[in-house]
Amino acid sequence: MAGSQSDGRLSDVKFLTVAEVATVMRVSKMTVYRLVHSGELAAVRVGRSFRVPEHAVHEYLRGAFQETA
């Protein structure tokens, strides 16, 4: 069943709050909100707040690191 396979992968995704992302990236929460609103950082809206997939943070940082290298 294809649906159950994708559900299994989705349940493996770890979501971070904006505050957690800001801590990992050592920036302000406002900077994280700007990245989310500009589309540079993927996020899911849950009610009035955002959750950011952990892999999206790693991809963003990897891309930012490669740009400076």
URNORKA-V832615 format. One record per pair of residues at least 6 apart in sequence whose ideal C-beta (glycine too) atoms are under 6 Angstrom apart, sorted by the first residue. I is the first residue (numbers start at 1). J is the second residue. D is the distance in whole Angstrom. If there is no record, write none. Layout:
# URNORKA-V832615
I | J | D
I | J | D
This chain:
# URNORKA-V832615
13 | 53 | 5
14 | 54 | 4
15 | 51 | 4
15 | 53 | 6
16 | 52 | 5
16 | 54 | 6
18 | 29 | 5
18 | 32 | 5
18 | 50 | 6
19 | 29 | 6
21 | 32 | 5
21 | 52 | 5
21 | 57 | 6
22 | 29 | 5
22 | 32 | 5
35 | 41 | 4
36 | 43 | 4
36 | 50 | 6
41 | 56 | 6
41 | 60 | 5
42 | 56 | 4
43 | 50 | 4
43 | 52 | 5
44 | 51 | 5
